[in-house]
Amino acid sequence: MIALRRLLPLAGALLCAAAAPTSMCAQQPSGTITGQVVDSATRQPLVGVNVVLEGTGLGAITREDGTFSIVGVPAGTHTLRARRIGYGSVPVVVNVSEGATVSVTLALEKGAAVLDEIVVVGYTTQRRANITGAVATVDMAEVETRRVPDVAQVLQGQVAGLTVTQSTGAPGEDISIRIRGEGTIGNNSPLFIVDGVPSRDIAFLNPADVQSMTVLKDASAAAIYGSRASAGVIVITTKHGASGKSTVDLNSYAGIQRATNLPTMLNATQYMNKMEEAWNNSGFTGTNPYTVDKGRTGLANTDWLHALFTTGRTQDVQLTASGGTDKVQYLLSGGLNQQDGIVVYANDRYQRLDFRTNINAGVSDRLNVGTNLLLSYTAQDKLSSKGDAPGIIRHALIRPPVIPVYKDPSDPTYSASDPFTDLPFFATPWDNNNNHYEFSANPVALAYFTNDKRNNFKTFGSMYAEYAVSSVLRFKSNLGVDLNLRHNKAFNQNFGDDNGGGSALDQGTGRQNRPTGLNEDRGQETTITWNNTLSYSKELQRHEISALAGSEYITNYSSSIVGSRQRFDYVRDNFQYLDYGGTLDQNTGGSASEWRLFSLFGSATYVFDTRYMITANLRADASSRFAVNHQWGYFPSVSVGWRISNERFMQNVRWISDLKLRASAGTLGNQEIDNYAFLTLLRRQGDQFLVSRYGNPDLKWETTAQKDVGVDVGVLNNKLYVSLDYFVKKTSDILLPISLPSIVGNVSPTIVNAGEVSNKGFEVALNFTGTRGPLKYAITANAGTVTNRVDKLHPNLPNIIGDVYKTEVGHPLGAFYGYVMEGIYQNQNEINTHLFGTVNPPEQPGDIRFKDLNGDGKINDNDRTFIGNSIPKLTYGLNLSGGYRRLSVSAFFQGVGGVDKYNDAKQITDYDSRPFNHSVAVLGAWHGEGTSNTIPRTTFNDNGSSKKSSIFVEDASYFRLKNLEVGFSVGPSRRLYVSAQNLFTITSYSGLDPESTDILDRGTYPQAKAFLFGINAAF
């Protein structure tokens, strides 16, 4: 103890020498400078701005609310300078008296100071000039014109190597985000950090609330998040209040949406002719019923796509109030987004209501506290949007046009509550032998009776305290909460015509949703995050040193309860509850699970003479999702940079304003697996407990190792700035389900570490700005390539086979697998020659000819091969913007290349052997030797279309004008605009939408063309 007391003064002296100038250690008179940095135009606070007191080594980085505090400032006159990317740096002279506190507001004007940008990265900020990893920022001012309800949509096309895809065009549908390809067979979604709180979802965020977004792409940038960062990290900060006069901002738009690029289907005459042809080509005997029906009166001529799709509507209102003093700043915002989709009867609606409050207070010169709370409520009327049951859009493609939408009131089956046609021409008890128009359902009726409501209430936020231990040392503690309350309720009402089927209890009821039933589930998920960080930052002549150390604890608990009943006597809204259903068929269930994560992490950056820089990160995570012996994972990274442009030999190369080489390597982890996957599970059978799944005590982390080499080039004072990257990313120990031999018993697959997947590619990002008098213009563009490959699977799982895909070593994940079409058989001799190994081949002239890969004269499973790639090899985006006085114009183009999609909707329309409707493409079908070598004969027999083949694998590359906006300022704080979305798409894909995420397209709800009108105003 005595020795320790003797060491304390020495330790204090050493700390003083390392943390402050000599003048401070000498206890000279000092004062404090506090203030806030804001954008000169918007008055919004700027986070992560580097505020430096020149000549002293003192400085600070602005907090989330733009405020800063510099303590221990020597008395006297000093020059204060703030630096941030895209803003000009103007020095401010400050006079500090002994013991006094001086408060200043620094307003930065946008300029071309690219290298001074402060970027929000892992738990801290960093100057753009010193970044050595692959980090991309999104210009929020540029993407403001997108006018989309989801933050993920804002990211689309903005960052090289980032792929953003909407699952369908239906309101409220999920959006897929991928950073540098698909790295694993499991969860490939990135981690989101919103105001310091981690989340796996950002659909609850209002884009109007977002201040900045940073994409951490490589291991060097993302390793600070360790076990959750294998798929990349996106750091988001929301807007904060600024000191000064209170302001109120209004941003509102409304508009209409329409489905476009719909396929042209056969009309009634064309359809009947085709069905007549199909019958004649099928070898049936007797009178052709379609020939007879062609003379029938009362045939409709329904365009089912036109009947299903209508004009959708959307509106969005955002109101924000902010202001404050030098000590306390506040921001209140509320938003309402409503969408009524493009399918009739308004059962595809979506609504999000959100309220956010942010308060930051300077308790003292050293201590700042704040809170950020978001309340969000979403309500979605879920509609079948992927061809999934009940397949509303799929039925609109196949429903024969000769059937009307509504029954004639004179039809004995007509009712006012169910006026829709169901079974074709139903008037007598149904006879399946006379079914010449198939059992397709009425898509308009399906849309009308759909009643599937999804509701979610979320509380998301944090509170923090930040204490300036000294001018260079800061401690911050942040406590975050993510609470989700989910309620889903689907009432499946019986409707349609009676076809005589179903249970004896349901005789006389319609064949759709028989019997009427209710499925309801409720769930709650709570995630608490507590992190603490100690950060150090100091500049000494030619040396810049920054370091961070911290800990994080996360706990998650989720629970759910479900129930269902059938046979409801009453179907009105006030009877759609479980208590009013029958008691014969009722089910209940419930479950709960939890996981925890504890982490220690550190990061350090050293820069010498603005030329040489190195950053190292290390994170250690312990996760409850793994067995005790494998809970800890360690994720290091290192990156280096060389600013060549600051070398003496580059001083005369004046046209190059910045040239920096970067290189990084590191390891990331993935803990996104099911809870308790390492445990053995039991089930009860009578008085016995049997194993239902054997556990794996050796289960460990999936690990992603990544290497990156990049170069940043600025030309003409950085008016043109280009970044290039090449990366190699390899994920190992991928978790795979391995089935055990049947001798073990009836058990579920055991999870093991076995697979390896690699991704590699190039990325380029370009930014150019210019002015000519009152004319201002800018071009930003980016592109990224990815080559995906499976390098290893388990010996007992050599491949993973799906309906139309196969995952196998040497090929991309989920590659399409099937037969290769090489034409149409033109005559019988061609069939006999090609199928020489087949006795009495069933094929006929006009059928599809498949490639005989092994040359045995037979077409069987041995002739299947890889026929397409479901992962985009190229993604790109282009933003063009310009302004002339009060007029502004912006255009955003986006696209993907090198990607295929399996068009199953094409199979059931143009190639199916049932009497579905077809597109007009079948008018060019084979009808004799030499007439077609691409479209087979029309028949009710199998013409080869039942095989999964390359016919239905189509190039889904596209180039789309996602957004075009023209705005006009009518005053210093008023702006009117008109915006158009999805104006045109260039693609060879014949499906409804090439952009959907599903590799199997069964009939996708398309993205709509939209026209919006809006206003921005400040008061």
Backbone hydrogen bonds, N-H to C=O, Kabsch-Sander energy under -0.5 kcal/mol:
donor,donor_aa,acceptor,acceptor_aa,energy
5,R,1,M,-2.1
6,R,2,I,-1.9
7,L,3,A,-1.4
8,L,4,L,-1.3
10,L,6,R,-0.6
11,A,7,L,-2.6
12,G,8,L,-2.6
13,A,9,P,-2.2
14,L,10,L,-2.3
15,L,11,A,-2.6
16,C,12,G,-2.4
17,A,13,A,-2.3
18,A,14,L,-2.0
19,A,15,L,-2.3
20,A,16,C,-1.7
24,M,21,P,-0.8
25,C,21,P,-1.4
26,A,22,T,-1.5
27,Q,24,M,-2.0
28,Q,23,S,-1.5
31,G,73,V,-3.0
32,T,100,A,-2.5
33,I,70,I,-2.7
34,T,102,V,-2.8
35,G,68,F,-1.7
36,Q,104,V,-1.4
37,V,66,G,-2.6
38,V,106,L,-2.7
39,D,44,Q,-2.5
40,S,108,L,-2.8
43,R,39,D,-2.4
46,L,37,V,-2.5
47,V,45,P,-0.6
48,G,62,T,-1.7
49,V,46,L,-0.6
50,N,83,R,-2.0
51,V,49,V,-0.8
51,V,60,A,-3.3
52,V,50,N,-0.6
52,V,81,R,-3.1
53,L,58,L,-2.5
54,E,52,V,-0.9
54,E,79,T,-2.0
56,T,53,L,-1.7
57,G,53,L,-0.7
58,L,53,L,-0.6
60,A,51,V,-2.6
62,T,49,V,-2.3
63,R,67,T,-2.6
66,G,63,R,-2.1
68,F,35,G,-2.2
70,I,33,I,-3.2
71,V,69,S,-0.5
73,V,31,G,-2.8
75,A,29,P,-1.7
76,G,96,V,-2.8
78,H,94,V,-3.2
80,L,78,H,-0.5
80,L,92,V,-3.7
81,R,52,V,-2.5
83,R,50,N,-1.8
87,Y,84,R,-1.8
87,Y,113,A,-0.5
88,G,109,E,-3.3
90,V,88,G,-0.6
92,V,80,L,-3.1
94,V,78,H,-3.2
96,V,76,G,-3.1
96,V,94,V,-0.6
99,G,30,S,-3.1
100,A,97,S,-1.9
102,V,32,T,-3.2
102,V,100,A,-0.5
104,V,34,T,-2.2
106,L,36,Q,-2.7
107,A,105,T,-0.6
108,L,38,V,-2.6
108,L,106,L,-0.6
111,G,86,G,-3.1
114,V,112,A,-2.2
116,D,113,A,-0.9
117,E,84,R,-0.7
117,E,114,V,-1.6
119,V,117,E,-0.6
119,V,126,Q,-3.3
121,V,119,V,-0.7
121,V,124,T,-2.3
123,Y,121,V,-0.6
126,Q,119,V,-2.1
128,R,117,E,-4.0
129,A,115,L,-1.6
130,N,127,R,-1.4
131,I,127,R,-0.6
131,I,128,R,-1.2
135,V,133,G,-1.2
136,A,215,V,-2.2
138,V,213,M,-2.3
139,D,137,T,-0.5
140,M,138,V,-1.1
142,E,139,D,-0.5
143,V,139,D,-1.7
144,E,140,M,-0.7
145,T,142,E,-0.7
146,R,143,V,-2.0
147,R,144,E,-0.8
151,V,202,I,-0.5
153,Q,150,D,-0.6
154,V,150,D,-1.1
155,L,151,V,-1.2
156,Q,152,A,-0.7
156,Q,153,Q,-0.6
158,Q,155,L,-2.2
159,V,155,L,-0.5
162,L,159,V,-1.8
163,T,161,G,-0.6
163,T,178,R,-3.1
164,V,162,L,-0.5
165,T,176,S,-2.7
167,S,174,D,-2.5
169,G,1005,Y,-2.9
173,E,170,A,-1.7
176,S,165,T,-3.4
178,R,163,T,-2.6
180,R,161,G,-2.9
180,R,178,R,-0.6
183,G,181,G,-0.7
187,N,672,E,-0.6
191,L,232,G,-2.4
192,F,199,S,-2.5
193,I,234,I,-2.5
194,V,192,F,-0.6
194,V,197,V,-2.8
195,D,193,I,-0.7
195,D,236,I,-2.8
197,V,194,V,-1.8
199,S,192,F,-2.5
205,L,202,I,-1.6
209,D,206,N,-2.4
210,V,207,P,-1.4
211,Q,237,T,-2.8
212,S,237,T,-1.8
213,M,138,V,-0.6
214,T,235,V,-2.6
215,V,136,A,-3.5
216,L,214,T,-0.6
216,L,233,V,-3.4
217,K,134,A,-2.4
217,K,215,V,-0.8
218,D,134,A,-0.9
222,A,218,D,-2.2
223,A,219,A,-2.3
225,Y,222,A,-2.5
226,G,223,A,-1.8
228,R,225,Y,-1.8
229,A,226,G,-1.8
230,S,669,G,-1.9
232,G,229,A,-2.2
233,V,216,L,-1.9
234,I,191,L,-2.8
235,V,214,T,-3.1
235,V,233,V,-0.5
236,I,193,I,-3.6
236,I,234,I,-0.5
237,T,212,S,-2.1
239,K,209,D,-2.6
244,G,324,G,-3.0
247,T,322,S,-2.8
249,D,320,T,-3.2
250,L,1017,A,-3.5
251,N,318,Q,-2.5
252,S,1015,I,-2.3
253,Y,316,D,-2.3
254,A,1013,F,-2.1
255,G,314,T,-2.5
256,I,1011,F,-1.8
257,Q,312,G,-2.4
258,R,1009,K,-2.6
265,M,263,P,-0.7
266,L,918,H,-2.6
271,Y,267,N,-2.9
272,M,268,A,-2.5
273,N,269,T,-2.1
274,K,270,Q,-2.2
275,M,271,Y,-2.7
276,E,272,M,-2.3
277,E,273,N,-2.2
278,A,274,K,-2.7
279,W,275,M,-2.4
280,N,276,E,-2.1
281,N,277,E,-1.8
282,S,279,W,-1.4
283,G,280,N,-0.5
284,F,279,W,-0.9
291,T,288,N,-0.5
292,V,288,N,-1.5
293,D,289,P,-2.7
294,K,290,Y,-1.4
295,G,292,V,-1.3
296,R,293,D,-1.9
299,L,296,R,-0.6
300,A,402,V,-2.4
302,T,401,P,-3.1
304,W,302,T,-1.0
307,A,303,D,-2.1
308,L,304,W,-1.9
309,F,305,L,-2.4
310,T,342,I,-3.0
312,G,257,Q,-2.7
312,G,310,T,-0.6
313,R,340,D,-2.1
314,T,255,G,-2.2
315,Q,338,Q,-2.4
316,D,253,Y,-2.8
317,V,336,L,-2.4
318,Q,251,N,-2.3
319,L,334,G,-2.7
320,T,249,D,-2.5
321,A,332,L,-3.3
322,S,247,T,-2.3
323,G,330,Y,-1.8
324,G,244,G,-1.4
325,T,328,V,-3.2
329,Q,360,N,-2.6
330,Y,323,G,-2.7
331,L,358,N,-2.1
332,L,321,A,-3.2
333,S,356,R,-2.7
334,G,319,L,-2.5
335,G,354,D,-2.6
336,L,317,V,-2.5
337,N,352,R,-2.6
338,Q,315,Q,-2.7
339,Q,350,Y,-2.8
340,D,313,R,-3.3
341,G,339,Q,-0.6
341,G,348,D,-1.0
344,V,308,L,-2.3
346,A,343,V,-0.8
347,N,344,V,-0.6
350,Y,339,Q,-2.4
351,Q,379,A,-2.1
352,R,337,N,-2.6
353,L,377,Y,-2.9
354,D,335,G,-2.4
355,F,375,L,-2.6
356,R,333,S,-2.9
357,T,373,L,-2.5
358,N,331,L,-2.6
359,I,371,T,-2.4
360,N,329,Q,-2.5
361,A,369,V,-3.3
362,G,327,K,-3.3
363,V,361,A,-1.0
363,V,367,L,-1.1
364,S,367,L,-1.9
368,N,366,R,-0.5
368,N,466,E,-2.7
369,V,361,A,-2.6
370,G,464,Y,-2.0
371,T,359,I,-2.4
372,N,462,S,-3.0
373,L,357,T,-2.6
374,L,460,F,-2.8
375,L,355,F,-2.9
376,S,458,K,-2.6
377,Y,353,L,-2.8
378,T,456,N,-2.6
379,A,351,Q,-2.5
380,Q,454,R,-3.1
381,D,349,R,-3.0
382,K,380,Q,-1.0
382,K,452,D,-2.7
391,G,388,D,-3.2
395,H,391,G,-2.7
396,A,392,I,-1.4
397,L,393,I,-1.2
398,I,394,R,-1.4
399,R,395,H,-2.3
403,I,400,P,-1.3
407,K,419,P,-3.1
411,D,408,D,-2.8
414,Y,411,D,-2.1
415,S,418,D,-0.6
418,D,415,S,-0.7
421,T,405,V,-1.7
422,D,423,L,-0.6
426,F,423,L,-1.4
432,N,430,W,-0.5
434,N,431,D,-2.0
435,N,432,N,-1.7
436,H,434,N,-1.5
446,L,442,N,-2.3
447,A,443,P,-2.2
448,Y,444,V,-1.9
449,F,445,A,-2.4
450,T,446,L,-0.9
453,K,489,K,-2.9
454,R,380,Q,-3.0
455,N,487,H,-2.5
456,N,378,T,-2.3
457,F,485,L,-2.6
458,K,376,S,-3.0
459,T,483,L,-2.4
460,F,374,L,-2.6
461,G,481,V,-2.1
462,S,372,N,-2.6
463,M,479,L,-2.0
464,Y,370,G,-2.6
465,A,477,S,-2.0
466,E,368,N,-3.3
467,Y,475,F,-3.2
468,A,366,R,-2.2
469,V,467,Y,-1.1
469,V,473,L,-1.2
470,S,473,L,-1.9
474,R,535,S,-2.8
475,F,467,Y,-2.7
476,K,533,T,-2.8
477,S,465,A,-2.5
478,N,531,N,-2.9
479,L,463,M,-2.7
480,G,478,N,-0.5
480,G,529,T,-3.6
481,V,461,G,-2.6
482,D,527,T,-2.2
483,L,459,T,-3.0
484,N,525,E,-2.8
485,L,457,F,-2.7
486,R,484,N,-0.5
486,R,523,G,-3.1
487,H,455,N,-2.5
488,N,521,D,-2.6
489,K,453,K,-2.6
490,A,519,N,-2.9
491,F,451,N,-2.6
491,F,489,K,-0.5
492,N,490,A,-0.7
492,N,517,G,-2.9
493,Q,449,F,-0.5
493,Q,491,F,-1.0
495,F,512,Q,-1.8
506,D,503,S,-1.7
507,Q,504,A,-0.9
509,T,506,D,-1.8
511,R,497,D,-1.9
512,Q,495,F,-2.0
514,R,511,R,-0.6
517,G,492,N,-1.8
518,L,565,R,-2.9
519,N,490,A,-2.5
520,E,563,G,-2.7
521,D,488,N,-2.4
522,R,561,I,-2.6
523,G,486,R,-2.2
524,Q,559,S,-2.6
525,E,484,N,-2.3
526,T,557,Y,-2.9
527,T,482,D,-2.2
528,I,555,T,-2.5
529,T,480,G,-2.5
530,W,553,Y,-2.5
531,N,478,N,-2.4
532,N,551,S,-2.3
533,T,476,K,-2.8
534,L,549,A,-2.8
535,S,474,R,-2.9
536,Y,547,A,-2.9
537,S,472,V,-2.0
538,K,545,I,-2.8
539,E,57,G,-0.7
540,L,543,H,-3.1
543,H,540,L,-2.9
544,E,607,V,-2.4
545,I,538,K,-3.0
546,S,605,T,-2.3
547,A,536,Y,-2.6
548,L,603,S,-3.2
549,A,534,L,-1.9
550,G,601,F,-2.6
551,S,532,N,-2.0
552,E,599,S,-2.2
553,Y,530,W,-2.4
554,I,597,L,-2.9
555,T,528,I,-2.1
556,N,595,W,-2.8
557,Y,526,T,-2.3
558,S,593,S,-2.7
559,S,524,Q,-2.4
560,S,591,S,-2.5
561,I,522,R,-2.6
562,V,589,G,-2.9
563,G,520,E,-2.5
564,S,587,N,-2.2
565,R,518,L,-1.7
566,Q,585,D,-0.7
567,R,516,T,-2.7
569,D,580,Y,-0.7
575,F,572,R,-2.3
576,Q,573,D,-1.6
577,Y,575,F,-1.9
580,Y,577,Y,-1.9
581,G,578,L,-1.7
582,G,566,Q,-3.0
586,Q,584,L,-0.6
587,N,564,S,-2.0
589,G,562,V,-2.1
591,S,560,S,-1.8
593,S,558,S,-2.5
595,W,556,N,-1.8
597,L,554,I,-2.7
598,F,622,A,-2.2
599,S,552,E,-2.8
600,L,620,A,-2.2
601,F,550,G,-2.4
602,G,618,L,-2.3
603,S,548,L,-2.9
604,A,616,A,-2.2
605,T,546,S,-3.2
606,Y,614,I,-2.5
607,V,544,E,-2.6
608,F,612,Y,-3.2
609,D,542,R,-4.2
609,D,607,V,-0.6
611,R,608,F,-2.3
612,Y,608,F,-2.0
613,M,641,G,-2.2
614,I,606,Y,-2.1
615,T,639,S,-2.8
616,A,604,A,-2.4
617,N,637,S,-2.4
618,L,602,G,-2.3
619,R,635,F,-1.2
620,A,600,L,-3.1
621,D,633,G,-2.6
622,A,598,F,-2.5
623,S,631,Q,-1.7
624,S,596,R,-2.3
626,F,623,S,-1.1
627,A,699,L,-0.6
630,H,627,A,-2.0
631,Q,628,V,-1.0
633,G,621,D,-2.6
635,F,619,R,-3.0
637,S,617,N,-2.1
638,V,665,A,-2.6
639,S,615,T,-2.6
640,V,663,A,-2.7
641,G,613,M,-2.5
642,W,661,L,-2.3
643,R,611,R,-3.1
644,I,642,W,-1.3
644,I,659,L,-1.2
645,S,659,L,-1.7
646,N,643,R,-1.2
647,E,644,I,-2.1
650,M,647,E,-1.7
651,Q,648,R,-1.7
653,V,650,M,-1.4
654,R,652,N,-1.5
656,I,653,V,-1.0
657,S,655,W,-0.8
657,S,714,G,-1.6
658,D,714,G,-1.7
660,K,712,D,-2.5
661,L,642,W,-2.4
662,R,710,G,-3.3
663,A,640,V,-2.0
664,S,708,D,-2.6
665,A,638,V,-2.2
666,G,706,Q,-1.7
667,T,636,P,-2.6
668,L,704,T,-3.1
669,G,226,G,-2.3
670,N,702,E,-1.3
671,Q,227,S,-0.9
673,I,671,Q,-2.4
677,A,674,D,-1.2
679,L,676,Y,-1.5
681,L,693,R,-2.3
683,R,690,L,-3.1
685,Q,688,Q,-3.0
688,Q,685,Q,-2.0
690,L,683,R,-3.0
690,L,688,Q,-0.5
692,S,681,L,-2.6
693,R,681,L,-1.6
694,Y,748,S,-0.5
699,L,696,N,-1.7
702,E,670,N,-1.3
703,T,732,S,-2.2
704,T,668,L,-2.8
705,A,703,T,-0.5
705,A,730,K,-2.9
706,Q,666,G,-2.5
707,K,728,V,-2.6
708,D,664,S,-2.4
709,V,726,Y,-2.5
710,G,662,R,-2.5
711,V,724,L,-2.3
712,D,660,K,-2.7
713,V,722,V,-3.3
714,G,658,D,-3.3
715,V,720,L,-3.2
716,L,655,W,-2.3
719,K,715,V,-0.8
719,K,716,L,-1.4
720,L,715,V,-2.0
721,Y,719,K,-0.5
721,Y,767,N,-2.8
722,V,713,V,-3.1
723,S,765,A,-2.5
724,L,711,V,-2.8
725,D,763,E,-2.4
726,Y,709,V,-2.5
727,F,761,G,-2.3
728,V,707,K,-2.3
729,K,759,N,-3.7
730,K,705,A,-3.0
731,T,757,V,-3.4
732,S,703,T,-3.2
732,S,730,K,-0.5
734,I,755,G,-2.5
736,L,752,V,-2.9
738,I,736,L,-0.6
738,I,750,T,-3.2
739,S,737,P,-0.5
744,V,741,P,-1.9
745,G,742,S,-1.1
747,V,745,G,-1.6
748,S,692,S,-3.8
750,T,738,I,-2.6
752,V,736,L,-2.6
754,A,734,I,-2.8
754,A,752,V,-0.6
755,G,734,I,-1.6
756,E,792,K,-2.1
757,V,731,T,-2.3
758,S,789,R,-2.9
759,N,729,K,-3.3
760,K,787,T,-1.2
761,G,727,F,-1.8
763,E,725,D,-2.4
764,V,783,A,-2.6
765,A,723,S,-2.3
766,L,781,A,-3.3
767,N,721,Y,-2.2
768,F,779,I,-2.8
769,T,719,K,-1.6
770,G,777,Y,-2.4
772,R,775,L,-2.8
775,L,772,R,-2.0
776,K,774,P,-0.5
776,K,883,G,-2.8
777,Y,770,G,-2.5
778,A,881,S,-2.5
779,I,768,F,-2.9
780,T,879,N,-2.1
781,A,766,L,-2.4
782,N,877,G,-2.2
783,A,764,V,-2.3
784,G,875,T,-2.5
785,T,762,F,-2.9
786,V,873,K,-1.6
787,T,760,K,-2.6
788,N,786,V,-0.5
789,R,758,S,-2.1
790,V,811,H,-2.4
791,D,756,E,-2.5
791,D,789,R,-0.6
792,K,756,E,-1.7
797,L,794,H,-1.9
800,I,807,T,-2.1
801,I,799,N,-0.5
802,G,805,Y,-2.6
806,K,815,A,-2.9
807,T,800,I,-2.9
808,E,806,K,-0.6
809,V,798,P,-0.6
810,G,790,V,-3.4
811,H,808,E,-1.8
815,A,806,K,-0.9
815,A,812,P,-1.1
816,F,868,G,-1.6
817,Y,804,V,-2.2
818,G,865,T,-2.8
819,Y,948,K,-2.4
821,M,819,Y,-0.6
822,E,849,R,-3.0
823,G,849,R,-0.7
825,Y,847,D,-2.6
831,I,827,N,-1.3
832,N,828,Q,-2.6
833,T,829,N,-2.3
834,H,830,E,-2.2
835,L,831,I,-2.9
836,F,833,T,-0.6
837,G,857,G,-0.9
838,T,835,L,-1.5
846,G,825,Y,-3.0
847,D,844,Q,-2.3
848,I,943,N,-2.7
849,R,823,G,-2.9
850,F,848,I,-0.6
851,K,820,V,-3.0
853,L,851,K,-1.2
855,G,852,D,-0.7
860,N,858,K,-0.6
863,D,860,N,-2.5
864,R,861,D,-1.6
865,T,818,G,-3.1
867,I,816,F,-2.4
868,G,816,F,-0.8
873,K,897,G,-1.3
874,L,897,G,-2.0
875,T,784,G,-2.3
876,Y,895,G,-2.2
877,G,782,N,-2.2
878,L,893,F,-2.7
879,N,780,T,-3.3
880,L,891,A,-2.9
881,S,778,A,-2.2
882,G,889,V,-2.6
883,G,776,K,-3.1
884,Y,887,L,-3.0
885,R,774,P,-1.1
887,L,884,Y,-2.5
888,S,967,G,-2.3
889,V,882,G,-2.9
890,S,965,E,-2.2
891,A,880,L,-3.0
892,F,963,N,-2.9
893,F,878,L,-3.0
894,Q,960,R,-2.5
895,G,876,Y,-2.1
896,V,958,Y,-1.4
897,G,874,L,-2.7
900,D,869,N,-3.3
901,K,954,E,-2.2
902,Y,999,I,-2.7
903,N,901,K,-0.8
903,N,952,F,-3.5
904,D,902,Y,-1.6
904,D,1001,D,-0.8
905,A,1001,D,-1.9
907,Q,903,N,-1.1
908,I,904,D,-1.9
909,T,905,A,-1.2
910,D,906,K,-1.9
911,Y,906,K,-0.8
911,Y,907,Q,-0.9
912,D,907,Q,-0.6
916,F,914,R,-2.6
917,N,398,I,-2.0
920,V,264,T,-2.4
922,V,919,S,-1.7
923,L,920,V,-1.6
924,G,921,A,-1.7
925,A,922,V,-1.9
926,W,935,I,-1.9
927,H,928,G,-0.5
931,T,928,G,-2.4
937,R,846,G,-2.3
939,T,937,R,-0.6
940,F,278,A,-0.8
943,N,941,N,-0.7
947,K,944,G,-1.2
949,S,947,K,-0.8
950,S,819,Y,-2.3
952,F,949,S,-1.3
953,V,950,S,-0.6
954,E,901,K,-2.6
954,E,952,F,-0.8
956,A,899,V,-2.5
956,A,954,E,-0.6
958,Y,896,V,-1.7
959,F,986,I,-1.8
960,R,894,Q,-2.8
961,L,984,F,-2.2
962,K,892,F,-1.3
962,K,960,R,-1.2
963,N,892,F,-1.7
964,L,980,A,-2.3
965,E,890,S,-2.7
966,V,978,V,-2.4
967,G,888,S,-2.8
968,F,976,L,-3.0
969,S,886,R,-2.1
970,V,974,R,-1.4
971,G,974,R,-0.9
974,R,971,G,-0.8
975,R,1016,N,-2.5
976,L,968,F,-2.7
977,Y,1014,G,-2.1
978,V,966,V,-2.2
979,S,1012,L,-2.5
980,A,964,L,-2.9
981,Q,1010,A,-2.4
982,N,962,K,-1.1
983,L,961,L,-1.3
986,I,959,F,-3.1
987,T,985,T,-0.6
988,S,957,S,-0.6
996,S,993,D,-0.7
1001,D,902,Y,-3.0
1001,D,999,I,-0.6
1002,R,386,K,-0.7
1002,R,1000,L,-0.9
1005,Y,385,S,-2.8
1009,K,258,R,-2.9
1010,A,981,Q,-1.7
1011,F,256,I,-2.2
1012,L,979,S,-3.7
1013,F,254,A,-2.9
1014,G,977,Y,-2.5
1015,I,252,S,-2.6
1016,N,975,R,-2.8
1017,A,250,L,-2.6
1018,A,973,S,-1.9
1019,F,248,V,-2.9
